[in-house]
Amino acid sequence: MKHKQYEKWIFNQSHLTSAQQQKLDSHLKVCDYCRILHVNWISSQQLIFQSLKHAPAPGFVERWQITFIKKCRNEKVRRHRLTIFGLLLIAFISSVIYMLVSKSFMQMSANVFTMISEIFMGITNGLSTINYWLSHLPIAVPVTAGFLFIGMINALILVVIFFLWNIRQRKLLPDEILVD
């Protein structure tokens, strides 16, 4: 037996016509499944309407409004970021398509390769110049510079570790609300 229509009527009895109500009543006399569903639904409604209504904690409305404003602001920022990312992606794809169609892609690729090669050559020349000057200095100067460099790197690492630890240990201020 099909129960879908009767289930809809059981859960929405306020909009039934008198003919539909009579069909439902006659079906409830015959069908155990729908009768149990009807009784349970009436019991559930009674429990819902008889339950105690609790007043919200003091300041609930203000906290909820602040949270809602923050969520709206975050959603607006997210939409702006997605829009900017989409426009940049469209511009990139358009420029690649233009380069492929206008045959300037190979010229641009050659220019990029040449530029990267020149950068590596410049770095190599710079390092060889530094090596030349360091080899002509007394040994104490490069060793001291090395110790200073390593010390600065260690200090930077400690600052980053402290910063991350501080962020992790941060507590919320009294007027802040944790937003997911």
N, CA and C of each residue as an Amber inpcrd file, in Angstrom:
protein
   540
   0.8570000  -1.1790000   0.0000000   0.0000000   0.0000000   0.0000000
   0.8980000   1.2360000   0.0000000   0.4940000   2.2540000  -0.7360000
   1.2810000   3.4740000  -0.8080000   0.8610000   4.4020000   0.3290000
   1.8750000   4.8630000   1.0490000   1.6130000   5.6850000   2.2360000
   2.0850000   7.1270000   2.0700000   2.7470000   7.4550000   0.9760000
   3.3540000   8.7800000   0.8360000   2.3290000   9.9020000   1.0090000
   1.2040000   9.8050000   0.3050000   0.2090000  10.8710000   0.3790000
  -0.3540000  10.9870000   1.7980000  -0.5860000   9.8520000   2.4240000
  -1.1320000   9.8730000   3.7840000  -0.1130000  10.4320000   4.7690000
   1.1810000  10.1350000   4.5480000   2.2200000  10.6930000   5.4160000
   2.2510000  12.2160000   5.2850000   2.1290000  12.7180000   4.0740000
   2.0900000  14.1700000   3.8720000   0.8950000  14.7710000   4.6000000
  -0.2390000  14.1270000   4.5240000  -1.4260000  14.6410000   5.1850000
  -1.2710000  14.6100000   6.6980000  -0.6460000  13.5450000   7.2200000
  -0.4550000  13.4420000   8.6690000   0.4030000  14.6030000   9.1660000
   1.4740000  14.9210000   8.4530000   2.3910000  15.9710000   8.8960000
   1.8850000  17.3790000   8.5900000   0.8360000  17.5070000   7.7700000
   0.3350000  18.8300000   7.4010000  -1.1910000  18.8180000   7.4310000
  -1.7720000  18.5480000   8.5780000  -3.2210000  18.4110000   8.6780000
  -3.9520000  19.7420000   8.6320000  -3.2550000  20.8470000   8.8310000
  -3.9470000  22.1390000   8.8700000  -4.4410000  22.5690000   7.4840000
  -3.8720000  22.0420000   6.4210000  -4.2480000  22.4530000   5.0690000
  -5.0990000  21.3980000   4.3510000  -5.7060000  20.5010000   5.0850000
  -6.5090000  19.4490000   4.4480000  -7.9440000  19.9240000   4.2340000
  -8.4980000  19.4770000   3.1180000  -9.9220000  19.7240000   2.8840000
 -10.7030000  18.6790000   3.6760000 -12.0060000  18.8390000   3.7280000
 -12.8140000  17.8810000   4.5050000 -12.7860000  16.4930000   3.8460000
 -12.7250000  16.4340000   2.5280000 -12.6660000  15.1350000   1.8440000
 -11.3330000  14.4450000   2.1370000 -10.2610000  15.2250000   2.1160000
  -8.9500000  14.6400000   2.4170000  -8.8900000  14.1730000   3.8670000
  -9.4770000  14.9540000   4.7760000  -9.4850000  14.5660000   6.1900000
 -10.2680000  13.2720000   6.3840000 -11.3820000  13.0990000   5.6660000
 -12.1570000  11.8630000   5.7750000 -11.3620000  10.6720000   5.2380000
 -10.6660000  10.8600000   4.1050000  -9.8390000   9.7740000   3.5620000
  -8.7410000   9.3960000   4.5460000  -8.1490000  10.4120000   5.1510000
  -7.0800000  10.1410000   6.1200000  -7.6290000   9.3870000   7.3270000
  -8.7660000   9.8160000   7.8420000  -9.3550000   9.1380000   9.0040000
  -9.7010000   7.6830000   8.6860000 -10.2550000   7.4460000   7.5060000
 -10.6110000   6.0640000   7.1470000  -9.3450000   5.2290000   6.9400000
  -8.2790000   5.8350000   6.4010000  -7.0180000   5.1090000   6.2100000
  -6.3630000   4.8020000   7.5580000  -6.4600000   5.7300000   8.5100000
  -5.8600000   5.5030000   9.8330000  -6.5420000   4.3480000  10.5670000
  -7.8250000   4.1010000  10.2900000  -8.5210000   2.9890000  10.9210000
  -8.0130000   1.6450000  10.4050000  -7.5250000   1.6360000   9.1470000
  -7.1140000   0.3900000   8.5020000  -5.6090000   0.1300000   8.6190000
  -4.7940000   1.1750000   8.5150000  -3.3390000   1.0190000   8.3930000
  -2.6590000   1.2430000   9.7390000  -1.9830000   0.2080000  10.2320000
  -1.2640000   0.3150000  11.5060000  -0.0580000   1.2580000  11.4010000
   0.6530000   1.1830000  10.2940000   1.8570000   2.0070000  10.1120000
   1.5060000   3.4940000  10.2120000   0.4960000   3.9180000   9.4750000
   0.1130000   5.3260000   9.4640000  -0.5040000   5.7450000  10.8010000
  -1.2260000   4.8360000  11.4570000  -1.8240000   5.1550000  12.7500000
  -0.7310000   5.3980000  13.7890000   0.3040000   4.5440000  13.7970000
   1.4360000   4.7270000  14.7270000   2.1580000   6.0400000  14.4250000
   2.3440000   6.3190000  13.1400000   2.9940000   7.5720000  12.7350000
   2.1700000   8.7690000  13.2020000   0.8600000   8.6880000  13.0470000
  -0.0350000   9.7780000  13.4490000   0.0230000  10.0030000  14.9640000
  -0.0250000   8.9250000  15.7240000   0.0230000   9.0390000  17.1860000
   1.3690000   9.6210000  17.6310000   2.4450000   9.1350000  17.0370000
   3.7700000   9.6450000  17.4030000   3.9280000  11.1160000  17.0210000
   3.3730000  11.5100000  15.8970000   3.4670000  12.9070000  15.4780000
   2.6900000  13.8150000  16.4290000   1.5240000  13.3830000  16.8520000
   0.7310000  14.1810000  17.8030000   1.4710000  14.2740000  19.1400000
   2.0770000  13.1670000  19.5650000   2.8460000  13.1800000  20.8200000
   4.0430000  14.1230000  20.7110000   4.7020000  14.0930000  19.6010000
   5.8560000  14.9740000  19.3970000   5.4360000  16.4380000  19.4180000
   4.3130000  16.7400000  18.7700000   3.8280000  18.1210000  18.7740000
   3.4880000  18.5760000  20.1930000   2.8740000  17.6970000  20.9630000
   2.5340000  18.0590000  22.3400000   3.7990000  18.3160000  23.1520000
   4.8040000  17.4950000  22.9820000   6.0680000  17.7110000  23.7040000
   6.7290000  19.0290000  23.2900000   6.6570000  19.3330000  22.0210000
   7.2620000  20.5860000  21.5370000   6.5430000  21.7890000  22.1380000
   5.2120000  21.7680000  22.1240000   4.4590000  22.9230000  22.6050000
   4.4350000  23.0180000  24.1250000   4.6420000  21.9070000  24.8230000
   4.6270000  21.9240000  26.2820000   6.0040000  22.1760000  26.8890000
   7.0490000  22.1600000  26.0770000   8.3960000  22.3380000  26.6170000
   8.5670000  23.7520000  27.1550000   9.4490000  23.8740000  28.1280000
   9.7130000  25.1700000  28.7410000  10.5200000  26.0420000  27.7880000
  10.1600000  27.2830000  27.7830000  10.8990000  28.2290000  26.9610000
  11.9490000  28.9010000  27.8470000  13.1970000  28.8050000  27.4270000
  14.2900000  29.3630000  28.2080000  14.6570000  30.7340000  27.6590000
  14.9170000  31.6290000  28.5760000  15.3630000  32.9660000  28.1740000
  16.8540000  32.8960000  27.8510000  17.2910000  33.6380000  26.8580000
  18.7200000  33.6120000  26.5200000  19.5510000  34.2580000  27.6190000
  20.8160000  33.8960000  27.6400000  21.7370000  34.4580000  28.6260000
  21.8780000  35.9620000  28.3830000  22.1950000  36.7070000  29.4230000
  22.3600000  38.1570000  29.2440000  23.4450000  38.4570000  28.2100000
  23.1510000  39.3870000  27.3190000  24.1080000  39.7830000  26.2940000
  24.1080000  38.8910000  25.0730000  23.1870000  37.9320000  25.0170000
  23.1610000  36.9970000  23.8910000  22.9360000  37.7230000  22.5650000
  21.9890000  38.6420000  22.5600000  21.6440000  39.3430000  21.3180000
  22.8430000  40.1410000  20.8180000  23.5090000  40.8370000  21.7220000
  24.6750000  41.6320000  21.3210000  25.7800000  40.7310000  20.7800000
  26.0540000  39.6170000  21.4620000  27.0930000  38.6910000  20.9980000
  26.7200000  38.1050000  19.6440000  25.4640000  37.7530000  19.4790000
  25.0220000  37.1860000  18.2160000  25.1480000  38.2130000  17.1000000
  24.7690000  39.4580000  17.3570000  24.8750000  40.4960000  16.3350000
  26.3320000  40.7520000  15.9590000  27.2270000  40.7770000  16.9440000
  28.6510000  40.9790000  16.6610000  29.1790000  39.8290000  15.8130000
  28.8090000  38.6170000  16.1780000  29.2460000  37.4490000  15.4150000
  28.6960000  37.5130000  13.9910000  27.4470000  37.8960000  13.8620000
  26.8310000  37.9950000  12.5360000  27.5270000  39.0470000  11.6850000
  27.8410000  40.1870000  12.2760000  28.5410000  41.2510000  11.5400000
  29.9130000  40.7620000  11.0950000  30.6300000  40.0540000  11.9800000
  31.9530000  39.5380000  11.6140000  31.8480000  38.5110000  10.4980000
  30.8460000  37.6430000  10.5790000  30.6810000  36.6490000   9.5240000
  30.3370000  37.3150000   8.1960000  29.4900000  38.3300000   8.2300000
  29.1550000  39.0520000   6.9970000  30.3910000  39.7310000   6.4230000
  31.1930000  40.3280000   7.2900000  32.4160000  40.9950000   6.8230000
  33.3750000  39.9720000   6.2250000  33.5380000  38.8330000   6.8920000
  34.4240000  37.7930000   6.3670000  33.9170000  37.2510000   5.0350000
  32.6080000  37.0960000   4.9120000  32.0320000  36.6130000   3.6530000
  32.2490000  37.6270000   2.5370000  32.1260000  38.9130000   2.8610000
  32.3510000  39.9590000   1.8670000  33.8050000  39.9480000   1.4040000
  34.7370000  39.8100000   2.3440000  36.1580000  39.7490000   1.9980000
  36.4280000  38.5270000   1.1260000  35.8350000  37.3890000   1.4840000
  36.0240000  36.1680000   0.7060000  35.5020000  36.3390000  -0.7150000
  34.3400000  36.9730000  -0.8570000  33.7970000  37.2020000  -2.1950000
  34.6960000  38.1210000  -3.0060000  35.2250000  39.1680000  -2.3660000
  36.1370000  40.0750000  -3.0740000  37.3960000  39.3330000  -3.5170000
  37.9290000  38.4960000  -2.6380000  39.1290000  37.7350000  -2.9920000
  38.8500000  36.7900000  -4.1610000  37.7120000  36.1140000  -4.1100000
  37.3630000  35.2140000  -5.2100000  37.1860000  35.9810000  -6.5180000
  36.5850000  37.1590000  -6.4500000  36.4020000  37.9680000  -7.6480000
  37.7470000  38.3950000  -8.2260000  38.6320000  38.8690000  -7.3620000
  39.9590000  39.2970000  -7.8300000  40.7220000  38.1140000  -8.4120000
  40.6790000  36.9670000  -7.7190000  41.3560000  35.7770000  -8.2220000
  40.7860000  35.3670000  -9.5780000  39.4710000  35.4060000  -9.7160000
  38.8420000  35.0490000 -10.9870000  39.2460000  35.9890000 -12.1080000
  39.2810000  37.2960000 -11.8100000  39.6910000  38.2610000 -12.8360000
  41.1490000  38.0550000 -13.2380000  42.0140000  37.7980000 -12.2540000
  43.4190000  37.5360000 -12.5760000  43.5710000  36.2620000 -13.4070000
  42.8050000  35.2430000 -13.0640000  42.8520000  33.9950000 -13.8200000
  42.3710000  34.2070000 -15.2510000  41.3080000  34.9580000 -15.4200000
  40.8020000  35.2530000 -16.7630000  41.8310000  36.0550000 -17.5550000
  42.4720000  37.0400000 -16.8960000  43.4930000  37.8440000 -17.5810000
  44.6740000  36.9710000 -17.9940000  45.0920000  36.0570000 -17.1110000
  46.2120000  35.1710000 -17.4230000  45.8720000  34.2570000 -18.5970000
  44.7060000  33.6320000 -18.5410000  44.2990000  32.7220000 -19.6190000
  44.1560000  33.4890000 -20.9310000  43.5850000  34.6970000 -20.8580000
  43.4390000  35.5070000 -22.0660000  44.7950000  35.8560000 -22.6620000
  45.7550000  36.2200000 -21.8010000  47.0730000  36.5800000 -22.3250000
  47.7810000  35.3710000 -22.9290000  47.6400000  34.1910000 -22.3220000
  48.2450000  32.9840000 -22.8910000  47.6080000  32.6630000 -24.2420000
  46.3000000  32.7610000 -24.3270000  45.6150000  32.4960000 -25.6030000
  46.0600000  33.5090000 -26.6550000  46.1810000  34.7810000 -26.2620000
  46.6230000  35.8050000 -27.2050000  48.0370000  35.5050000 -27.7070000
  48.9210000  35.1170000 -26.7730000  50.2950000  34.8270000 -27.1760000
  50.3610000  33.6270000 -28.1120000  49.5340000  32.6260000 -27.8410000
  49.5360000  31.4520000 -28.7130000  48.9960000  31.7890000 -30.0990000
  47.9640000  32.5910000 -30.1500000  47.3550000  32.9360000 -31.4310000
  48.2600000  33.8860000 -32.2240000  48.9060000  34.8430000 -31.5580000
  49.7090000  35.8400000 -32.2670000  51.1450000  35.3770000 -32.5040000
  51.4680000  34.1720000 -32.1490000  52.7870000  33.5850000 -32.3650000
  53.8910000  34.3090000 -31.5830000  53.5350000  35.1110000 -30.5900000
  54.5450000  35.7940000 -29.7900000  54.9420000  34.9550000 -28.5750000
  54.3310000  33.8090000 -28.4130000  54.6260000  32.9560000 -27.2630000
  56.0650000  32.4590000 -27.2960000  56.5290000  32.0510000 -28.4790000
  57.9020000  31.5460000 -28.5810000  58.9060000  32.6620000 -28.3140000
  58.6230000  33.8660000 -28.8080000  59.5180000  34.9980000 -28.5610000
  59.5700000  35.3190000 -27.0710000  58.4170000  35.3100000 -26.4260000
  58.3660000  35.6000000 -24.9970000  59.0740000  34.5020000 -24.1990000
  58.8960000  33.2450000 -24.6040000  59.5780000  32.1410000 -23.9230000
  61.0920000  32.2900000 -24.0580000  61.5580000  32.6630000 -25.2380000
  62.9940000  32.8670000 -25.4470000  63.5000000  34.0170000 -24.5920000
  62.7270000  35.0970000 -24.4870000  63.1240000  36.2300000 -23.6450000
  63.2060000  35.8350000 -22.1720000  62.2520000  35.0580000 -21.7060000
  62.2580000  34.6030000 -20.3070000  63.4660000  33.7110000 -20.0590000
  63.7460000  32.7920000 -20.9770000  64.8990000  31.9130000 -20.8250000
  66.1950000  32.7210000 -20.8030000  66.3000000  33.7160000 -21.6780000
  67.4850000  34.5720000 -21.7190000  67.6340000  35.3480000 -20.4130000
  66.5370000  35.8700000 -19.8900000  66.5740000  36.6290000 -18.6520000
  67.0120000  35.7490000 -17.4820000  66.4740000  34.5270000 -17.4090000
  66.8620000  33.6140000 -16.3370000  68.3390000  33.2480000 -16.4550000
  68.8080000  33.0220000 -17.6590000  70.2300000  32.7050000 -17.8680000
  71.1120000  33.8680000 -17.4370000  70.7120000  35.0890000 -17.7780000
  71.4920000  36.2620000 -17.3800000  71.5080000  36.4410000 -15.8680000
  70.3970000  36.1410000 -15.2060000  70.3510000  36.2310000 -13.7430000
  71.3300000  35.2280000 -13.1340000  71.3180000  33.9860000 -13.6210000
  72.2500000  32.9800000 -13.0900000  73.7070000  33.3750000 -13.3590000
  73.9620000  33.9120000 -14.5240000  75.3310000  34.3430000 -14.8350000
  75.7550000  35.4920000 -13.9250000  74.8510000  36.4240000 -13.6580000
  75.1550000  37.5360000 -12.7520000  75.4300000  37.0520000 -11.3410000
  74.6100000  36.1010000 -10.8730000  74.8290000  35.5430000  -9.5310000
  76.1740000  34.8330000  -9.4750000  76.4980000  34.0630000 -10.5060000
  77.7810000  33.3440000 -10.5380000  78.9510000  34.3320000 -10.5450000
  78.8480000  35.3850000 -11.3520000  79.9150000  36.3930000 -11.3780000
  80.0440000  37.0960000 -10.0320000  78.9000000  37.4090000  -9.4110000
  78.9350000  38.0590000  -8.0990000  79.5730000  37.1740000  -7.0470000
  79.2260000  35.8990000  -7.0560000  79.8090000  34.9670000  -6.0770000
  81.3120000  34.7980000  -6.3040000  81.7300000  34.7590000  -7.5660000
  83.1690000  34.6220000  -7.8170000  83.9080000  35.8800000  -7.3790000
  83.2980000  37.0650000  -7.5420000  83.9140000  38.3080000  -7.0720000
  84.0230000  38.3100000  -5.5540000  82.9360000  37.8790000  -4.8750000
  82.9730000  37.7990000  -3.4030000  84.0460000  36.8150000  -2.9710000
  84.1530000  35.6810000  -3.6530000  85.1690000  34.6900000  -3.3150000
  86.5720000  35.2730000  -3.4970000  86.7630000  36.0410000  -4.5570000
  88.0810000  36.6520000  -4.8070000  88.4550000  37.5890000  -3.6580000
  87.4930000  38.4450000  -3.2420000  87.7980000  39.4060000  -2.1850000
  87.9470000  38.7180000  -0.8340000  87.1380000  37.6750000  -0.5840000
  87.2780000  36.9530000   0.6870000  88.5990000  36.2090000   0.7630000
  89.1010000  35.7210000  -0.3590000  90.3700000  34.9950000  -0.3380000
  91.5540000  35.9240000  -0.0720000  91.3810000  37.2210000  -0.3000000
  92.4480000  38.1890000  -0.0610000  92.3400000  38.8520000   1.3060000
  91.3180000  38.5480000   2.0730000  91.1640000  39.1100000   3.4210000
  91.8250000  38.1870000   4.4410000  92.1740000  38.7360000   5.6020000
  92.6730000  37.8660000   6.6690000  91.5750000  36.8880000   7.0870000
  91.9210000  35.7110000   7.5320000  90.9790000  34.6420000   7.8590000
  89.9920000  35.0420000   8.9500000  90.3940000  35.9630000   9.8190000
  89.5180000  36.3530000  10.9290000  88.2710000  37.0800000  10.4350000
  88.3650000  37.8260000   9.3420000  87.2110000  38.6000000   8.8560000
  86.0990000  37.6870000   8.3350000  86.3680000  36.7160000   7.4360000
  85.2710000  35.8430000   6.9920000  84.7040000  34.9760000   8.1060000
  85.5540000  34.5280000   9.0190000  85.0590000  33.7000000  10.1270000
  84.1370000  34.5300000  11.0050000  84.5270000  35.7640000  11.3070000
  83.6800000  36.6510000  12.1220000  82.3650000  36.9400000  11.4030000
  82.4340000  37.2310000  10.1010000  81.2180000  37.4820000   9.3300000
  80.3150000  36.2520000   9.3200000  80.9120000  35.0690000   9.2080000
  80.1260000  33.8380000   9.2370000  79.4250000  33.6460000  10.5610000
  80.1520000  33.8900000  11.6650000  79.5220000  33.7710000  12.9840000
  78.3900000  34.7900000  13.1520000  78.6010000  36.0170000  12.6800000
  77.5380000  37.0300000  12.7570000  76.3240000  36.6140000  11.9350000
  76.5580000  36.1000000  10.7400000  75.4630000  35.6610000   9.8720000
  74.6820000  34.5180000  10.5200000  75.3880000  33.5210000  11.0360000
  74.7200000  32.3860000  11.6870000  73.9720000  32.8580000  12.9360000
  74.5610000  33.7880000  13.6860000  73.8790000  34.3270000  14.8650000
  72.5990000  35.0530000  14.4970000  72.6410000  35.8210000  13.4050000
  71.4320000  36.5340000  12.9690000  70.3580000  35.5630000  12.4970000
  70.7730000  34.5010000  11.8280000  69.7970000  33.4890000  11.3990000
  69.1590000  32.8210000  12.6200000  69.9770000  32.4820000  13.6260000
  69.4360000  31.8810000  14.8560000  68.4780000  32.8320000  15.5550000
  68.8290000  34.1220000  15.6140000  67.9360000  35.1060000  16.2390000
  66.6200000  35.1870000  15.4830000  66.6780000  35.1710000  14.1420000
  65.4540000  35.2070000  13.3450000  64.5910000  33.9720000  13.6020000
  65.2220000  32.8160000  13.6880000  64.4720000  31.5840000  13.9630000
  63.8140000  31.6610000  15.3320000  64.5120000  32.1530000  16.3410000
  63.9310000  32.2820000  17.6820000  62.7660000  33.2720000  17.6920000
  62.8820000  34.3790000  16.9500000  61.7880000  35.3470000  16.8830000
  60.5580000  34.7110000  16.2360000  60.7540000  33.9530000  15.1570000
  59.6270000  33.2940000  14.4900000  58.9830000  32.2670000  15.4120000
  59.8020000  31.4760000  16.1100000  59.2560000  30.4730000  17.0370000
  58.4820000  31.1550000  18.1500000  59.0270000  32.2220000  18.7290000
  58.3230000  32.9450000  19.7900000  57.0210000  33.5400000  19.2750000
  57.0480000  34.1070000  18.0630000  55.8460000  34.6970000  17.4790000
  54.7520000  33.6390000  17.3090000  55.1250000  32.4850000  16.7620000
  54.1350000  31.4170000  16.5630000  53.6220000  30.8930000  17.9000000
  54.5050000  30.7610000  18.8920000  54.0800000  30.3040000  20.2170000
  53.1350000  31.3150000  20.8400000  53.4390000  32.6060000  20.6650000
  52.6030000  33.6650000  21.2220000  51.2210000  33.6520000  20.5880000
  51.1520000  33.4230000  19.3010000  49.8460000  33.3380000  18.6210000
  49.0530000  32.1470000  19.1540000  49.7410000  31.0390000  19.3630000
  49.0520000  29.8300000  19.8430000  48.5400000  30.0010000  21.2710000
  49.2790000  30.7430000  22.0980000  48.9100000  30.9230000  23.5040000
  47.9590000  32.0990000  23.7190000  47.6420000  32.8280000  22.6670000
  46.8360000  34.0400000  22.7870000  45.4450000  33.7100000  23.3040000
  44.9930000  34.4970000  24.2430000  43.6440000  34.3550000  24.7930000
  42.7600000  35.4360000  24.1790000  41.4590000  35.1480000  24.1360000
  40.5190000  36.1360000  23.6260000  40.3440000  37.2630000  24.6360000
  40.2420000  38.4790000  24.1480000  39.9500000  39.6000000  25.0120000
  38.4910000  39.5300000  25.4340000  38.1050000  40.2260000  26.5260000
  36.7130000  40.1120000  26.9990000  35.6720000  40.5080000  25.9650000
  35.9850000  41.4210000  25.0420000  34.9730000  41.8570000  24.0700000
  35.0900000  41.1140000  22.7440000  35.9760000  40.1010000  22.6590000
  36.1340000  39.3290000  21.4240000  35.2970000  38.0680000  21.4670000
  34.9000000  37.6180000  20.2890000  34.1110000  36.4050000  20.1710000
  34.8310000  35.4980000  19.1950000  34.9610000  34.2330000  19.5240000
  35.6030000  33.2630000  18.6490000  34.6990000  32.9680000  17.4740000
  35.1920000  33.2120000  16.2550000  34.4280000  32.9720000  15.0230000
  35.1040000  31.8410000  14.2860000  34.3020000  30.8700000  13.8380000
  34.8570000  29.7180000  13.1080000  35.4150000  30.1530000  11.7890000
